[in-house]
Amino acid sequence: MLIGALFLFSSALLQQKPALVFASVYIGDHGPYRFLVDTGSQTSLIDPKLAAELRLRPEFRVEIVTQNSRRPMPGLKVRDLRIGGHVVPETELVFDDPNAARQLDSSVRGLLGVSALNGIDFALTPSTGRLELYANRPAGEAVPFYRVEGRIALKTRMGAETLLLTLDSGSTNVVLFHTPGAMAKTRSVPTAFATLEGARSVVPTTWTAEMTFADTLRVGVLPAAIVERRGAEIDGLLPASIFKTIYIDQAHGEAVLVRDSRSPRETK
């Protein structure tokens, strides 16, 4: 199973408060517990201490693949997990300490991956930190979404290239796995970042060119970290926070993107 990366940047170029999404999660009759919603992760995590409090016992071990490692971890499937008043389909929970997420919010008890939302129409509103299940479809630009490694990905045009980017509500900034041609001449600076598993490294950070998602939806220049990753099926990570609202329409295979007239994160 795949766990996404929560990127915590620490350079002047990228010093901004993450716009993350949280959910109130009930397990059986217990809760609510605060979970970080991470659509860049395929599976969900629960703090082993919370699992012990709830007397949850592992039923199997699963290999967790992250940006920097592969680890066998205990897990189980729960059938009584609710978000608000909605029961979600049978969900796999992996026992792992969400330390990095707690650096952003000390009350976090787990991470909710995208597999918990399979088959459910949902809306992410990063500006308010809200996840809504079975929300009404908003007015916005509808674009196809694609399933890659169990996650949701969107296509965007940058210069002459089409990039396939994982929609990542746990990422603070754009992350690209190679430098697109339209960005080849932009100046870069070294930037430190940490992943969800605690790994830290220094990578070049630069500026994107304009990204076009549809004829009427274009996103201007944004800071982006270049994290070389050869052989990846995707070209990088797209933070959900660049949009006001993202609505996932499962039946139609569409993402409805709603954007402010001008984002404070955008530079022109």
Secondary structure, DSSP 8 states (H G I E B T S, - for coil): -B--------SGGG------EEEEEEETTEEEEEEEEETT-SSEEE-HHHHHHTT----EEEEEE-SS-EEEEEEEEES-EEETTEE-S-EEEEE---HHHHHH-TTEEEEEEGGGGTT--EEEETTTTEEEET----SSEEEE-EEETTEEEEEEEETTEEEEEEEETT-SSEEESS--GGGTTS--EEEEEE-TTS-EEEEEEEE---EEEETTEEE-B-EEEE---TT-SSSEEEEGGGSSEEEEETTTTEEEEE--SS-TT-B-
